[in-house]
Amino acid sequence: MSAAEELTSPSQRFGARLQRPSSSAALQARVIEQETRTLAEALEKVAADGSVAAAAASVVAARRRFVAGTGKSFAYASLLAVDLSAGLSNVTLVDGTLVRHLDVLADVRDTDVLVAVSLRRYRRETVALAERFAAAGGAVVAVTDSASSPLVPVAGQSIVVPTASASFADSPTAVAAVLHLLATLTTASAKGARRRLAERDRLARDLDLYWED
């Protein structure tokens, strides 16, 4: 395990990276340089290992698609669910309130897929949901930040995204980019996506949802 991987909490990373005297300009340059490196590494990695393309095929093939994450990972799960639902039907964000883990686990089918997002420090709720979903016969796609993540052994497919950062927070940049890639590949190969997107545009106009010049 590298020194960076041992800094598991934001407070530890703050102490290691941000307490030494540094001008705003120097810190900004350091963060931008690291974010650029991390993004390039992540995109090169998923292009080489084919993990995003394989996950997209699984999501397209499923009858129902569930997306879950807890804590900060819920923000990434929400982003993915919104983008997927624009072009695909039967996309459900498991938010723990309106759609609870119990609700999903009570009716898992072998044609269902769960995209579970979990980044360190890995929340037990997401791992437990993925474990039980897989045990019930559903397919699990993990989006995580390390091959040693507890989500990886549970999932049939895993997308591992580097999150190295110069900040107290692990980088969100590559995670958002890889989820964007996953949504794009999935929607591009989904039957009816173009019709669905056009219908959503028509409804948005009819409902006057957006401010337009």
N, C-alpha and C positions, 0 to 999 in steps of 0.2 A: 504494500500500500504506500502510495506517495505521501509526502508531507501535506500536499494540498488535500488529498482524500481524507487525511486524519483530522482536518479541521471541519468537524461535522456540524457545528452550530454557527449561526450568524455571529454570536458574541465572540467565539473563538476566531473566526475569520476577521472580524473587526480588529481584534487585538493584534493579529499577525500582520494585517495588511494596511490598516488605516491609522494606527496610532503614531507612527513615526512622522516627524514633521515633513510636510509636503505642500507645495503650492497647489492651488486649484488647477492651474494650467498643467502642472506635471502629473497630477492625479488624473485629470481628464485624458491626457495623452496615453497614460498607462492603461486606463480602462478601455479606451478606443482600440488600442493595439491588441489587447487581449481578446476583446469581443470579435475583432476581425479574424484573429487566428482561430478562435473557437468555432466560429461560423464556418470558415473554410474547412476545418478539420471534420466537422459534423457532416457537411454536404458531401465531401469526398468519401467519408466512411459509408454513408447510406447508399451512395452511388455504386460503391465497390461491392458491398455485401448484399445488395438487392432486398434489404429488409423492408423498405417502404413499399416497393412495388409488390412484394409478396403479401404484405398486410393489406394493401389496397384491393388485391384480388379477393382476399378473404372477406373483406367488408362488402364488396359488391355482391359476392355470392350468397351472403346471408339473407334470410327473410326479414329478420329484425336486427337492428343495430343499437347496442347500448354503449354509452360513453360515460366513464366514471373517473373521478379523482377527488381527493379530499385535501382540505387546507389550501395551500397555494396551488397545488396541482389541479384543484377544481377550476381555476381560471383557465388553464390550458385545455381541460376537458370541455369547458363551455365554448371556447373558441373553436375547437374541432367540431363539436356538435352543431353549432350554428352553421358552419361552412358545409358540413355534410348534408344537413337538412335542406339546404337550398336546392340540391340536385337529386337527392334520394328520399324515398319514403321510409317510414318506420325507423326513424332515428330518435332515440330517447336519451336525454341527459339524466343520469341518476344523481339527483341533487340532494338526496337524503331527507327531503321535506315533502314535496309533492310526489316524487317517485323515490321510494325508500328501497334500501337494499333488500329488505324482507319481501317487498312487492315483486321485485325482479326474480329473486331466488325461488319464489313459490311457483314460478311458471317458466322455467328454463326449458327450451327445446333444442334439439340437436342442430337446428338450422339457424340458431341465434349466434351472434358474435358480441363479445364485450371488448371494447378498447379501454384498457385501464391505464391511467396515467399516474405514475408514482415516482417522485424524485426525493432524494434524501432531504430530511430525515424521513424515512418511509413510514407512512401512516398505516397503522394496523387495519383500519377499516377497509381500505382499498385492497390490501393483500388478502384479507379474509373473504371479501366479496369475490375476488378473482378465483381463489381456491375453491369456493363452494360452487361458483358458476361452472368451472371446469369439471368438477366432480359430478355435476348434474347433467353433463353431456354437451354443454355449450363450448364454443371456441373462444379462446382468450388471446388477445393481442396486447402485449405490454409495451408501453412507451415509458422508458426509464433512462437513468443516467449512468448505469454501471452494469457490467456483466455479473457482478456479485449482488445486485439488487434482489431482495426476497421475492420480487414479482417474476423474475426470469424463470425459476424452476416451475412455476405454476402455469406459465403461458405456453401455448403451442408455437407462437411466433413472438419475437421481441425486436423492438427498435431501440437501440442503445444510442443515446445522444450525449456527446460531451458537453459539460457545462462549466468548464474552467473559467475563472473570473478573477479580476483584480479587485473586486469589491467584497463587501461583507456578505452579499447575496450571490448565490450561484447564478451563472448567466442564464437569462431567459431567452436570449436572442436565437440560439440554435434550436431550442425546443419549439419556439413559435414557427421558425422557418421549416422545420421538419414536419410539423403538423400541417402547415400550409401545403407542403409537397404531398403529404398523404391525402388531404382533402382534394387536391387538384387531380391526382392520379385516379382516385376513386370516382370522382364525379365524371371525369373524361371518359371512363369506360362503362358507366352505368347507363342501362337502357332507359330511355325516357327523360334523361337529365335535361336535355335541351328544351323539351316541351314543358317540363316542370319549371325551369328557370323563366321561360317566356310567360307562363301563367302567373308566376309570382310577380313579375314585372307589371302585368296587366292589373292584377289585384292591387298592387301598391299604388298604381295610378288612380284606380277607381276609389280607393280609400284615402287618397291624398296623404300618404304617409310621409313623404319626403319634401323638404324645401328644395325647390328647383328654380333656377332663373328663368 
